[in-house]
Amino acid sequence: MATTDIATAEEIDRRVEAADTARRAKRSAAAKEVGELAQRRTALVEQLDEVERQLGEVLADASDVLDIDELARFTNIPAADLTAWLTPRKPPRATKKKRPAAITPSGAPSATKTATNGQAPVPPEPAVPRTDSADAPERVTAGVT
């Protein structure tokens, strides 16, 4: 290869910028499409939740004249689906927040657990080292000749 075939610094910059521009356009288009689809999905989930709520209301209102098995026979909708719409969905479980440690008058965290059932506080259990752990197996190397 002759030295005249090597790209100049300006040509390298132009090529890198052209490649980056194409990549940036693809990334931008992908991000926009994901954003739009996620918005559509959110709207559809909200619509589905509303339809399921309405189904539940209709099923509950009709329960005095029509039971689930009979309705399943009439509509060809599985009884399990009808029951799921009738039974309100459980709200998502809230995560428990960890309570801050009680502070003693000296400003240090309390070493005892606070009882919530009216009984005396329970002192913390001392850490006991494990004595039942097995020794790690010895490593054996194979002699290769």
Contact map, one row per residue, 1 for C-alpha under 8 A:
1110100000000000000000000000000000000000000000000000000000000000000000000000000000000000000000000000000000000000000000000000000000000000000000000
1111110000000000000000000000000000000000000000000000000000000000000000000000000000000000000000000000000000000000000000000000000000000000000000000
1111110000000000000000000000000000000000000000000000000000000000000000000000000000000000000000000000000000000000000000000000000000000000000000000
0111111000000000000000000000000000000000000000000000000000000000000000000000000000000000000000000000000000000000000000000000000000000000000000000
1111111000000000000000000000000000000000000000000000000000000000000000000000000000000000000000000000000000000000000000000000000000000000000000000
0111111100000000000000000000000000000000000000000000000000000000000000000000000000000000000000000000000000000000000000000000000000000000000000000
0001111111110000000000000000000000000000000000000000000000000000000000000000000000000000000000000000000000000000000000000000000000000000000000000
0000011111110000000000000000000000000000000000000000000000000000000000000000000000000000000000000000000000000000000000000000000000000000000000000
0000001111111000000000000000000000000000000000000000000000000000000000000000000000000000000000000000000000000000000000000000000000000000000000000
0000001111111100000000000000000000000000000000000000000000000000000000000000000000000000000000000000000000000000000000000000000000000000000000000
0000001111111110000000000000000000000000000000000000000000000000000000000000000000000000000000000000000000000000000000000000000000000000000000000
0000001111111111000000000000000000000000000000000000000000000000000000000000000000000000000000000000000000000000000000000000000000000000000000000
0000000011111111100000000000000000000000000000000000000000000000000000000000000000000000000000000000000000000000000000000000000000000000000000000
0000000001111111110000000000000000000000000000000000000000000000000000000000000000000000000000000000000000000000000000000000000000000000000000000
0000000000111111111000000000000000000000000000000000000000000000000000000000000000000000000000000000000000000000000000000000000000000000000000000
0000000000011111111100000000000000000000000000000000000000000000000000000000000000000000000000000000000000000000000000000000000000000000000000000
0000000000001111111110000000000000000000000000000000000000000000000000000000000000000000000000000000000000000000000000000000000000000000000000000
0000000000000111111111000000000000000000000000000000000000000000000000000000000000000000000000000000000000000000000000000000000000000000000000000
0000000000000011111111100000000000000000000000000000000000000000000000000000000000000000000000000000000000000000000000000000000000000000000000000
0000000000000001111111110000000000000000000000000000000000000000000000000000000000000000000000000000000000000000000000000000000000000000000000000
0000000000000000111111111000000000000000000000000000000000000000000000000000000000000000000000000000000000000000000000000000000000000000000000000
0000000000000000011111111100000000000000000000000000000000000000000000000000000000000000000000000000000000000000000000000000000000000000000000000
0000000000000000001111111110000000000000000000000000000000000000000000000000000000000000000000000000000000000000000000000000000000000000000000000
0000000000000000000111111111000000000000000000000000000000000000000000000000000000000000000000000000000000000000000000000000000000000000000000000
0000000000000000000011111111100000000000000000000000000000000000000000000000000000000000000000000000000000000000000000000000000000000000000000000
0000000000000000000001111111110000000000000000000000000000000000000000000000000000000000000000000000000000000000000000000000000000000000000000000
0000000000000000000000111111111000000000000000000000000000000000000000000000000000000000000000000000000000000000000000000000000000000000000000000
0000000000000000000000011111111100000000000000000000000000000000000000000000000000000000000000000000000000000000000000000000000000000000000000000
0000000000000000000000001111111110000000000000000000000000000000000000000000000000000000000000000000000000000000000000000000000000000000000000000
0000000000000000000000000111111111000000000000000000000000000000000000000000000000000000000000000000000000000000000000000000000000000000000000000
0000000000000000000000000011111111100000000000000000000000000000000000000000000000000000000000000000000000000000000000000000000000000000000000000
0000000000000000000000000001111111110000000000000000000000000000000000000000000000000000000000000000000000000000000000000000000000000000000000000
0000000000000000000000000000111111111000000000000000000000000000000000000000000000000000000000000000000000000000000000000000000000000000000000000
0000000000000000000000000000011111111100000000000000000000000000000000000000000000000000000000000000000000000000000000000000000000000000000000000
0000000000000000000000000000001111111110000000000000000000000000000000000000000000000000000000000000000000000000000000000000000000000000000000000
0000000000000000000000000000000111111111000000000000000000000000000000000000000000000000000000000000000000000000000000000000000000000000000000000
0000000000000000000000000000000011111111100000000000000000000000000000000000000000000000000000000000000000000000000000000000000000000000000000000
0000000000000000000000000000000001111111110000000000000000000000000000000000000000000000000000000000000000000000000000000000000000000000000000000
0000000000000000000000000000000000111111111000000000000000000000000000000000000000000000000000000000000000000000000000000000000000000000000000000
0000000000000000000000000000000000011111111100000000000000000000000000000000000000000000000000000000000000000000000000000000000000000000000000000
0000000000000000000000000000000000001111111110000000000000000000000000000000000000000000000000000000000000000000000000000000000000000000000000000
0000000000000000000000000000000000000111111111000000000000000000000000000000000000000000000000000000000000000000000000000000000000000000000000000
0000000000000000000000000000000000000011111111100000000000000000000000000000000000000000000000000000000000000000000000000000000000000000000000000
0000000000000000000000000000000000000001111111110000000000000000000000000000000000000000000000000000000000000000000000000000000000000000000000000
0000000000000000000000000000000000000000111111111000000000000000000000000000000000000000000000000000000000000000000000000000000000000000000000000
0000000000000000000000000000000000000000011111111100000000000000000000000000000000000000000000000000000000000000000000000000000000000000000000000
0000000000000000000000000000000000000000001111111110000000000000000000000000000000000000000000000000000000000000000000000000000000000000000000000
0000000000000000000000000000000000000000000111111111000000000000000000000000000000000000000000000000000000000000000000000000000000000000000000000
0000000000000000000000000000000000000000000011111111100000000000000000000000000000000000000000000000000000000000000000000000000000000000000000000
0000000000000000000000000000000000000000000001111111110000000000000000000000000000000000000000000000000000000000000000000000000000000000000000000
0000000000000000000000000000000000000000000000111111111000000000000000000000000000000000000000000000000000000000000000000000000000000000000000000
0000000000000000000000000000000000000000000000011111111100000000000000000000000000001000000000000000000000000000000000000000000000000000000000000
0000000000000000000000000000000000000000000000001111111110000000000000000000000000001001000000000000000000000000000000000000000000000000000000000
0000000000000000000000000000000000000000000000000111111111000000000000000000000000000000000000000000000000000000000000000000000000000000000000000
0000000000000000000000000000000000000000000000000011111111100000000000000000000000001100000000000000000000000000000000000000000000000000000000000
0000000000000000000000000000000000000000000000000001111111110000000000000000000000001111000000000000000000000000000000000000000000000000000000000
0000000000000000000000000000000000000000000000000000111111111000000000000000000000000100000000000000000000000000000000000000000000000000000000000
0000000000000000000000000000000000000000000000000000011111111100000000000000000000000000000000000000000000000000000000000000000000000000000000000
0000000000000000000000000000000000000000000000000000001111111110000000000000000001001100000000000000000000000000000000000000000000000000000000000
0000000000000000000000000000000000000000000000000000000111111110000000000000000000000100000000000000000000000000000000000000000000000000000000000
0000000000000000000000000000000000000000000000000000000011111111000000000000000000000000000000000000000000000000000000000000000000000000000000000
0000000000000000000000000000000000000000000000000000000001111111111000000000000000000000000000000000000000000000000000000000000000000000000000000
0000000000000000000000000000000000000000000000000000000000111111111100000000000000000000000000000000000000000000000000000000000000000000000000000
0000000000000000000000000000000000000000000000000000000000001111111000000000000000000000000000000000000000000000000000000000000000000000000000000
0000000000000000000000000000000000000000000000000000000000000111111000000000000000000000000000000000000000000000000000000000000000000000000000000
0000000000000000000000000000000000000000000000000000000000000111111101100000000000000000000000000000000000000000000000000000000000000000000000000
0000000000000000000000000000000000000000000000000000000000000111111111100000000000000000000000000000000000000000000000000000000000000000000000000
0000000000000000000000000000000000000000000000000000000000000010011111110000001001100000000000000000000000000000000000000000000000000000000000000
0000000000000000000000000000000000000000000000000000000000000000001111111000001000000000000000000000000000000000000000000000000000000000000000000
0000000000000000000000000000000000000000000000000000000000000000011111111100000000000000000000000000000000000000000000000000000000000000000000000
0000000000000000000000000000000000000000000000000000000000000000011111111110101000000000000000000000000000000000000000000000000000000000000000000
0000000000000000000000000000000000000000000000000000000000000000000111111111111001000000000000000000000000000000000000000000000000000000000000000
0000000000000000000000000000000000000000000000000000000000000000000011111111100000000000000000000000000000000000000000000000000000000000000000000
0000000000000000000000000000000000000000000000000000000000000000000001111111000000000000000000000000000000000000000000000000000000000000000000000
0000000000000000000000000000000000000000000000000000000000000000000000111111100000000000000000000000000000000000000000000000000000000000000000000
0000000000000000000000000000000000000000000000000000000000000000000000011111110000000000000000000000000000000000000000000000000000000000000000000
0000000000000000000000000000000000000000000000000000000000000000000000111011111011000000000000000000000000000000000000000000000000000000000000000
0000000000000000000000000000000000000000000000000000000000000000000000010001111111000000000000000000000000000000000000000000000000000000000000000
0000000000000000000000000000000000000000000000000000000000000000000110110000111111100000000000000000000000000000000000000000000000000000000000000
0000000000000000000000000000000000000000000000000000000000000000000000000000011111110000000000000000000000000000000000000000000000000000000000000
0000000000000000000000000000000000000000000000000000000000000000000000000000111111111000000000000000000000000000000000000000000000000000000000000
0000000000000000000000000000000000000000000000000000000000100000000100010000111111111100000000000000000000000000000000000000000000000000000000000
0000000000000000000000000000000000000000000000000000000000000000000100000000001111111110000000000000000000000000000000000000000000000000000000000
0000000000000000000000000000000000000000000000000000000000000000000000000000000111111111100000000000000000000000000000000000000000000000000000000
0000000000000000000000000000000000000000000000000001101100100000000000000000000011111111000000000000000000000000000000000000000000000000000000000
0000000000000000000000000000000000000000000000000000001110110000000000000000000001111111000000000000000000000000000000000000000000000000000000000
0000000000000000000000000000000000000000000000000000000100000000000000000000000000111111100000000000000000000000000000000000000000000000000000000
0000000000000000000000000000000000000000000000000000100100000000000000000000000000011111110000000000000000000000000000000000000000000000000000000
0000000000000000000000000000000000000000000000000000000000000000000000000000000000010011111000000000000000000000000000000000000000000000000000000
0000000000000000000000000000000000000000000000000000000000000000000000000000000000000001111100000000000000000000000000000000000000000000000000000
0000000000000000000000000000000000000000000000000000000000000000000000000000000000000000111110000000000000000000000000000000000000000000000000000
0000000000000000000000000000000000000000000000000000000000000000000000000000000000000000011111000000000000000000000000000000000000000000000000000
0000000000000000000000000000000000000000000000000000000000000000000000000000000000000000001111100000000000000000000000000000000000000000000000000
0000000000000000000000000000000000000000000000000000000000000000000000000000000000000000000111110000000000000000000000000000000000000000000000000
0000000000000000000000000000000000000000000000000000000000000000000000000000000000000000000011111000000000000000000000000000000000000000000000000
0000000000000000000000000000000000000000000000000000000000000000000000000000000000000000000001111100000000000000000000000000000000000000000000000
0000000000000000000000000000000000000000000000000000000000000000000000000000000000000000000000111110000000000000000000000000000000000000000000000
0000000000000000000000000000000000000000000000000000000000000000000000000000000000000000000000011111000000000000000000000000000000000000000000000
0000000000000000000000000000000000000000000000000000000000000000000000000000000000000000000000001111100000000000000000000000000000000000000000000
0000000000000000000000000000000000000000000000000000000000000000000000000000000000000000000000000111110000000000000000000000000000000000000000000
0000000000000000000000000000000000000000000000000000000000000000000000000000000000000000000000000011111000001100000000000000000000000000000000000
0000000000000000000000000000000000000000000000000000000000000000000000000000000000000000000000000001111100001100000000000000000000000000000000000
0000000000000000000000000000000000000000000000000000000000000000000000000000000000000000000000000000111111111100000000000000000000000000000000000
0000000000000000000000000000000000000000000000000000000000000000000000000000000000000000000000000000011111111100000000000000000000000000000000000
0000000000000000000000000000000000000000000000000000000000000000000000000000000000000000000000000000001111110000000000000000000000000000000000000
0000000000000000000000000000000000000000000000000000000000000000000000000000000000000000000000000000001111110000000000000000000000000000000000000
0000000000000000000000000000000000000000000000000000000000000000000000000000000000000000000000000000001111111000000000000000000000000000000000000
0000000000000000000000000000000000000000000000000000000000000000000000000000000000000000000000000000001111111100000000000000000000000000000000000
0000000000000000000000000000000000000000000000000000000000000000000000000000000000000000000000000000111100111110000000000000000000000000000000000
0000000000000000000000000000000000000000000000000000000000000000000000000000000000000000000000000000111100011111100000000000000000000000000000000
0000000000000000000000000000000000000000000000000000000000000000000000000000000000000000000000000000000000001111100000000011000000000000000000000
0000000000000000000000000000000000000000000000000000000000000000000000000000000000000000000000000000000000000111110000001111000000000000000000000
0000000000000000000000000000000000000000000000000000000000000000000000000000000000000000000000000000000000000111111000001111000000000000000000000
0000000000000000000000000000000000000000000000000000000000000000000000000000000000000000000000000000000000000001111100001100000000000000000000000
0000000000000000000000000000000000000000000000000000000000000000000000000000000000000000000000000000000000000000111111111100000000000000000000000
0000000000000000000000000000000000000000000000000000000000000000000000000000000000000000000000000000000000000000011111100000000000000000000000000
0000000000000000000000000000000000000000000000000000000000000000000000000000000000000000000000000000000000000000001111100000000000000000000000000
0000000000000000000000000000000000000000000000000000000000000000000000000000000000000000000000000000000000000000001111110000000000000000000000000
0000000000000000000000000000000000000000000000000000000000000000000000000000000000000000000000000000000000000000001111111000000000000000000000000
0000000000000000000000000000000000000000000000000000000000000000000000000000000000000000000000000000000000000000001001111100000000000000000000000
0000000000000000000000000000000000000000000000000000000000000000000000000000000000000000000000000000000000000001111000111110000000000000000000000
0000000000000000000000000000000000000000000000000000000000000000000000000000000000000000000000000000000000000001111000011111000000000000000000000
0000000000000000000000000000000000000000000000000000000000000000000000000000000000000000000000000000000000000011100000001111100000000000000000000
0000000000000000000000000000000000000000000000000000000000000000000000000000000000000000000000000000000000000011100000000111110000000000000000000
0000000000000000000000000000000000000000000000000000000000000000000000000000000000000000000000000000000000000000000000000011111000000000000000000
0000000000000000000000000000000000000000000000000000000000000000000000000000000000000000000000000000000000000000000000000001111100000000000000000
0000000000000000000000000000000000000000000000000000000000000000000000000000000000000000000000000000000000000000000000000000111110000000000000000
0000000000000000000000000000000000000000000000000000000000000000000000000000000000000000000000000000000000000000000000000000011111000000000000000
0000000000000000000000000000000000000000000000000000000000000000000000000000000000000000000000000000000000000000000000000000001111100000000000000
0000000000000000000000000000000000000000000000000000000000000000000000000000000000000000000000000000000000000000000000000000000111111000000000000
0000000000000000000000000000000000000000000000000000000000000000000000000000000000000000000000000000000000000000000000000000000011111000000000000
0000000000000000000000000000000000000000000000000000000000000000000000000000000000000000000000000000000000000000000000000000000001111100000000000
0000000000000000000000000000000000000000000000000000000000000000000000000000000000000000000000000000000000000000000000000000000001111110000000000
0000000000000000000000000000000000000000000000000000000000000000000000000000000000000000000000000000000000000000000000000000000000011111000000000
0000000000000000000000000000000000000000000000000000000000000000000000000000000000000000000000000000000000000000000000000000000000001111100000000
0000000000000000000000000000000000000000000000000000000000000000000000000000000000000000000000000000000000000000000000000000000000000111110000000
0000000000000000000000000000000000000000000000000000000000000000000000000000000000000000000000000000000000000000000000000000000000000011111000000
0000000000000000000000000000000000000000000000000000000000000000000000000000000000000000000000000000000000000000000000000000000000000001111100000
0000000000000000000000000000000000000000000000000000000000000000000000000000000000000000000000000000000000000000000000000000000000000000111110000
0000000000000000000000000000000000000000000000000000000000000000000000000000000000000000000000000000000000000000000000000000000000000000011111000
0000000000000000000000000000000000000000000000000000000000000000000000000000000000000000000000000000000000000000000000000000000000000000001111100
0000000000000000000000000000000000000000000000000000000000000000000000000000000000000000000000000000000000000000000000000000000000000000000111110
0000000000000000000000000000000000000000000000000000000000000000000000000000000000000000000000000000000000000000000000000000000000000000000011111
0000000000000000000000000000000000000000000000000000000000000000000000000000000000000000000000000000000000000000000000000000000000000000000001111
0000000000000000000000000000000000000000000000000000000000000000000000000000000000000000000000000000000000000000000000000000000000000000000000111
